Amino acid sequence: MPARSPLRAAGAILAGALLVTGCGTPGPGPLPDPTRAAPVSTVDAADRQAAERAALDAYAGYLRASREANRAGDPLHPALTDYLADPLLTQVRLAIRDAHDHGARRTGTLTSDPTVTLVSLEGSPPTVEIQDCLDATGYRLIYVDGDRAVPGSAGQRYLVTATATRYHDRWLINTGAAHRDQPC
C-alpha cells in the first residue's frame, strides 16, 4: 500500500479550507490621539443593521456552499461564487482540488455561531468583520475509496474571523482566518 503523506498534507490544508488565510493577528497599531474627537458616523442604524444581516447571510451561504463543494469534490461548484470573492475563493478552490486530487473529501456537519464585530460602511469598499466559534468536530476528511478518516484530520472548535465586503449590490466573503490555537 503506498504511503499517503501527500494526502496527510492535503488533509491539513483542507481542514482549513473553510477559512484558510492564516492565523496571525496584527499588532496593536498606533494609539489614538486623545485630543482629537472621534469621527461622527453618517450611517444610520437601519443601514448598519441591513449590512450586518447581509454579511451574516453571505457568511452562512459561504459555509453551506463550501460544505457542498467539499462533499462533491468540486472546486468549481457554482455556489462558491455566490458567496465568495478572491482571495478566499481561490484558496478554498485550491484546497478542495488538492483533497480531490488525493482521493479525499470532506463530510459531516459544521456548527457555526457568528457575530458581527465591526461594521465599516463609510470605507471604500464597505466591510463587515465577523467572528465565529466554528465547531468542526463533526466535519471529517475521509478517503473516498472506503470512508476511512484521513489521519490527523480530526475537527475541533476554534475561533474564526472573516470579512464580508460589499461588491456593488451584494456582500461576499473575501478573507478569513481559522485561529486553531484559540479554542472556543
C-alpha atoms as a printed R data frame, in Angstrom:
    type eleno elety resid chain resno       x      y      z
1   ATOM     1    CA   MET     A     1   0.000  0.000  0.000
2   ATOM     2    CA   PRO     A     2   1.572  3.341 -0.993
3   ATOM     3    CA   ALA     A     3   2.296  5.973  1.623
4   ATOM     4    CA   ARG     A     4  -0.320  8.715  1.836
5   ATOM     5    CA   SER     A     5   1.820 11.502  3.187
6   ATOM     6    CA   PRO     A     6   0.801 13.901  0.372
7   ATOM     7    CA   LEU     A     7  -2.804 13.312  1.408
8   ATOM     8    CA   ARG     A     8  -1.969 13.985  5.021
9   ATOM     9    CA   ALA     A     9  -0.656 17.362  3.859
10  ATOM    10    CA   ALA     A    10  -3.816 17.816  1.799
11  ATOM    11    CA   GLY     A    11  -5.853 16.997  4.891
12  ATOM    12    CA   ALA     A    12  -4.075 19.669  6.851
13  ATOM    13    CA   ILE     A    13  -4.730 22.142  4.053
14  ATOM    14    CA   LEU     A    14  -8.351 21.166  3.594
15  ATOM    15    CA   ALA     A    15  -9.007 21.201  7.324
16  ATOM    16    CA   GLY     A    16  -8.687 24.939  6.961
17  ATOM    17    CA   ALA     A    17 -10.399 25.186  3.587
18  ATOM    18    CA   LEU     A    18 -13.341 26.932  5.100
19  ATOM    19    CA   LEU     A    19 -11.101 29.731  6.281
20  ATOM    20    CA   VAL     A    20  -7.541 29.435  5.139
21  ATOM    21    CA   THR     A    21  -5.795 32.783  5.093
22  ATOM    22    CA   GLY     A    22  -3.695 32.469  8.230
23  ATOM    23    CA   CYS     A    23  -3.818 32.617 11.975
24  ATOM    24    CA   GLY     A    24  -1.836 35.668 12.990
25  ATOM    25    CA   THR     A    25  -3.225 38.821 14.426
26  ATOM    26    CA   PRO     A    26  -1.827 42.231 13.554
27  ATOM    27    CA   GLY     A    27  -0.015 44.333 16.103
28  ATOM    28    CA   PRO     A    28  -1.908 46.904 18.118
29  ATOM    29    CA   GLY     A    29  -1.076 49.800 15.764
30  ATOM    30    CA   PRO     A    30  -0.764 53.427 16.799
31  ATOM    31    CA   LEU     A    31  -2.652 54.700 19.820
32  ATOM    32    CA   PRO     A    32  -5.460 57.163 19.143
33  ATOM    33    CA   ASP     A    33  -4.786 60.844 19.783
34  ATOM    34    CA   PRO     A    34  -6.895 61.739 22.866
35  ATOM    35    CA   THR     A    35  -7.051 65.396 21.785
36  ATOM    36    CA   ARG     A    36  -8.899 64.567 18.543
37  ATOM    37    CA   ALA     A    37 -12.591 63.874 18.532
38  ATOM    38    CA   ALA     A    38 -13.775 60.543 17.190
39  ATOM    39    CA   PRO     A    39 -15.271 60.792 13.712
40  ATOM    40    CA   VAL     A    40 -19.037 61.056 13.640
41  ATOM    41    CA   SER     A    41 -20.733 58.336 11.647
42  ATOM    42    CA   THR     A    42 -23.201 59.377  8.986
43  ATOM    43    CA   VAL     A    43 -24.564 55.815  8.668
44  ATOM    44    CA   ASP     A    44 -27.978 55.332 10.221
45  ATOM    45    CA   ALA     A    45 -28.931 52.324 12.346
46  ATOM    46    CA   ALA     A    46 -31.162 50.785  9.660
47  ATOM    47    CA   ASP     A    47 -28.308 50.773  7.101
48  ATOM    48    CA   ARG     A    48 -25.978 49.269  9.689
49  ATOM    49    CA   GLN     A    49 -28.453 46.516 10.602
50  ATOM    50    CA   ALA     A    50 -29.095 45.736  6.936
51  ATOM    51    CA   ALA     A    51 -25.339 45.430  6.330
52  ATOM    52    CA   GLU     A    52 -24.933 43.142  9.352
53  ATOM    53    CA   ARG     A    53 -27.783 40.889  8.161
54  ATOM    54    CA   ALA     A    54 -26.460 40.761  4.600
55  ATOM    55    CA   ALA     A    55 -22.920 39.976  5.768
56  ATOM    56    CA   LEU     A    56 -24.105 37.200  8.109
57  ATOM    57    CA   ASP     A    57 -26.253 35.778  5.288
58  ATOM    58    CA   ALA     A    58 -23.206 35.772  2.995
59  ATOM    59    CA   TYR     A    59 -21.145 34.047  5.694
60  ATOM    60    CA   ALA     A    60 -23.802 31.344  6.247
61  ATOM    61    CA   GLY     A    61 -24.074 30.877  2.476
62  ATOM    62    CA   TYR     A    62 -20.286 30.576  2.244
63  ATOM    63    CA   LEU     A    63 -20.215 27.814  4.858
64  ATOM    64    CA   ARG     A    64 -23.078 25.991  3.124
65  ATOM    65    CA   ALA     A    65 -21.546 26.323 -0.371
66  ATOM    66    CA   SER     A    66 -18.147 25.240  0.940
67  ATOM    67    CA   ARG     A    67 -19.619 22.097  2.513
68  ATOM    68    CA   GLU     A    68 -21.459 21.265 -0.733
69  ATOM    69    CA   ALA     A    69 -18.337 21.796 -2.847
70  ATOM    70    CA   ASN     A    70 -16.211 19.741 -0.435
71  ATOM    71    CA   ARG     A    71 -18.686 16.849 -0.389
72  ATOM    72    CA   ALA     A    72 -18.812 16.847 -4.185
73  ATOM    73    CA   GLY     A    73 -15.048 17.306 -4.521
74  ATOM    74    CA   ASP     A    74 -15.851 20.120 -6.944
75  ATOM    75    CA   PRO     A    75 -13.630 23.224 -6.704
76  ATOM    76    CA   LEU     A    76 -15.740 24.890 -9.418
77  ATOM    77    CA   HIS     A    77 -19.043 24.328 -7.618
78  ATOM    78    CA   PRO     A    78 -21.239 27.230 -8.818
79  ATOM    79    CA   ALA     A    79 -22.497 28.161 -5.343
80  ATOM    80    CA   LEU     A    80 -18.984 29.196 -4.277
81  ATOM    81    CA   THR     A    81 -19.105 32.348 -6.402
82  ATOM    82    CA   ASP     A    82 -22.475 33.272 -4.917
83  ATOM    83    CA   TYR     A    83 -20.823 33.880 -1.532
84  ATOM    84    CA   LEU     A    84 -17.042 34.119 -2.002
85  ATOM    85    CA   ALA     A    85 -14.633 36.558 -3.633
86  ATOM    86    CA   ASP     A    86 -10.881 36.488 -4.008
87  ATOM    87    CA   PRO     A    87  -8.526 35.890 -2.402
88  ATOM    88    CA   LEU     A    88 -10.585 33.459 -0.275
89  ATOM    89    CA   LEU     A    89 -12.426 31.991 -3.291
90  ATOM    90    CA   THR     A    90  -9.165 30.847 -4.877
91  ATOM    91    CA   GLN     A    91  -7.824 29.471 -1.591
92  ATOM    92    CA   VAL     A    92 -10.962 27.414 -0.967
93  ATOM    93    CA   ARG     A    93 -10.954 26.100 -4.545
94  ATOM    94    CA   LEU     A    94  -7.295 25.063 -4.297
95  ATOM    95    CA   ALA     A    95  -7.871 23.222 -1.014
96  ATOM    96    CA   ILE     A    96 -10.882 21.353 -2.447
97  ATOM    97    CA   ARG     A    97  -8.958 20.426 -5.594
98  ATOM    98    CA   ASP     A    98  -5.940 19.269 -3.582
99  ATOM    99    CA   ALA     A    99  -8.065 16.946 -1.453
100 ATOM   100    CA   HIS     A   100  -9.914 15.652 -4.534
101 ATOM   101    CA   ASP     A   101  -6.614 15.003 -6.344
102 ATOM   102    CA   HIS     A   102  -5.500 12.919 -3.341
103 ATOM   103    CA   GLY     A   103  -8.697 10.877 -3.179
104 ATOM   104    CA   ALA     A   104 -10.312 12.614 -0.226
105 ATOM   105    CA   ARG     A   105 -13.333 14.766  0.517
106 ATOM   106    CA   ARG     A   106 -14.996 16.432  3.485
107 ATOM   107    CA   THR     A   107 -18.149 15.043  5.021
108 ATOM   108    CA   GLY     A   108 -20.223 15.685  8.115
109 ATOM   109    CA   THR     A   109 -21.565 18.806  9.736
110 ATOM   110    CA   LEU     A   110 -20.295 22.135 10.982
111 ATOM   111    CA   THR     A   111 -21.861 24.209 13.716
112 ATOM   112    CA   SER     A   112 -21.487 27.955 13.471
113 ATOM   113    CA   ASP     A   113 -22.432 30.835 15.771
114 ATOM   114    CA   PRO     A   114 -21.176 34.026 14.086
115 ATOM   115    CA   THR     A   115 -21.381 37.564 15.393
116 ATOM   116    CA   VAL     A   116 -20.569 40.886 13.789
117 ATOM   117    CA   THR     A   117 -17.633 42.634 15.444
118 ATOM   118    CA   LEU     A   118 -17.186 45.680 13.211
119 ATOM   119    CA   VAL     A   119 -19.185 47.488 10.541
120 ATOM   120    CA   SER     A   120 -17.420 49.967  8.282
121 ATOM   121    CA   LEU     A   121 -19.910 51.333  5.777
122 ATOM   122    CA   GLU     A   122 -18.096 54.600  5.166
123 ATOM   123    CA   GLY     A   123 -14.981 52.865  3.866
124 ATOM   124    CA   SER     A   124 -14.370 52.099  0.240
125 ATOM   125    CA   PRO     A   125 -15.418 49.362 -0.159
126 ATOM   126    CA   PRO     A   126 -17.791 48.886  2.791
127 ATOM   127    CA   THR     A   127 -16.878 45.929  5.012
128 ATOM   128    CA   VAL     A   128 -18.243 43.933  7.919
129 ATOM   129    CA   GLU     A   129 -15.982 41.912 10.219
130 ATOM   130    CA   ILE     A   130 -17.368 38.613 11.527
131 ATOM   131    CA   GLN     A   131 -16.176 36.408 14.368
132 ATOM   132    CA   ASP     A   132 -17.331 32.825 14.783
133 ATOM   133    CA   CYS     A   133 -16.840 29.852 17.058
134 ATOM   134    CA   LEU     A   134 -16.767 27.151 14.403
135 ATOM   135    CA   ASP     A   135 -17.394 23.621 15.650
136 ATOM   136    CA   ALA     A   136 -15.803 21.227 13.154
137 ATOM   137    CA   THR     A   137 -15.803 18.192 15.471
138 ATOM   138    CA   GLY     A   138 -18.395 16.523 13.218
139 ATOM   139    CA   TYR     A   139 -16.674 17.501  9.956
140 ATOM   140    CA   ARG     A   140 -14.187 14.917  8.701
141 ATOM   141    CA   LEU     A   141 -11.768 14.489  5.829
142 ATOM   142    CA   ILE     A   142 -12.195 10.946  4.507
143 ATOM   143    CA   TYR     A   143 -10.710  8.791  1.769
144 ATOM   144    CA   VAL     A   144 -13.297  8.376 -0.978
145 ATOM   145    CA   ASP     A   145 -12.290  4.749 -1.558
146 ATOM   146    CA   GLY     A   146 -13.555  3.435  1.762
147 ATOM   147    CA   ASP     A   147 -14.816  6.205  4.015
148 ATOM   148    CA   ARG     A   148 -11.744  5.940  6.253
149 ATOM   149    CA   ALA     A   149 -10.802  9.147  8.036
150 ATOM   150    CA   VAL     A   150  -7.573 10.785  6.927
151 ATOM   151    CA   PRO     A   151  -5.129 10.599  9.864
152 ATOM   152    CA   GLY     A   152  -4.629 13.935 11.581
153 ATOM   153    CA   SER     A   153  -7.785 15.496 10.149
154 ATOM   154    CA   ALA     A   154  -9.972 15.418 13.249
155 ATOM   155    CA   GLY     A   155 -12.005 18.581 13.675
156 ATOM   156    CA   GLN     A   156 -12.165 20.837 16.712
157 ATOM   157    CA   ARG     A   157 -13.859 24.007 17.957
158 ATOM   158    CA   TYR     A   158 -11.897 27.155 17.185
159 ATOM   159    CA   LEU     A   159 -12.170 30.865 16.578
160 ATOM   160    CA   VAL     A   160 -12.716 32.035 13.012
161 ATOM   161    CA   THR     A   161 -12.661 35.569 11.654
162 ATOM   162    CA   ALA     A   162 -13.934 36.668  8.251
163 ATOM   163    CA   THR     A   163 -14.518 39.841  6.295
164 ATOM   164    CA   ALA     A   164 -17.593 40.475  4.179
165 ATOM   165    CA   THR     A   165 -17.107 43.141  1.524
166 ATOM   166    CA   ARG     A   166 -19.831 44.815 -0.484
167 ATOM   167    CA   TYR     A   167 -19.324 44.407 -4.230
168 ATOM   168    CA   HIS     A   168 -21.844 46.676 -5.949
169 ATOM   169    CA   ASP     A   169 -25.187 45.282 -4.748
170 ATOM   170    CA   ARG     A   170 -24.119 42.150 -2.839
171 ATOM   171    CA   TRP     A   171 -21.943 41.098  0.065
172 ATOM   172    CA   LEU     A   172 -19.240 38.432 -0.414
173 ATOM   173    CA   ILE     A   173 -16.754 36.864  1.990
174 ATOM   174    CA   ASN     A   174 -13.292 37.669  0.678
175 ATOM   175    CA   THR     A   175 -10.944 36.979  3.584
176 ATOM   176    CA   GLY     A   176 -10.968 34.652  6.511
177 ATOM   177    CA   ALA     A   177  -8.716 33.121  9.119
178 ATOM   178    CA   ALA     A   178  -9.003 29.970 11.208
179 ATOM   179    CA   HIS     A   179  -7.397 30.519 14.613
180 ATOM   180    CA   ARG     A   180  -6.958 26.870 15.624
181 ATOM   181    CA   ASP     A   181  -4.764 27.899 18.539
182 ATOM   182    CA   GLN     A   182  -7.772 29.740 20.030
183 ATOM   183    CA   PRO     A   183 -10.413 27.214 21.076
184 ATOM   184    CA   CYS     A   184 -13.887 28.477 21.901
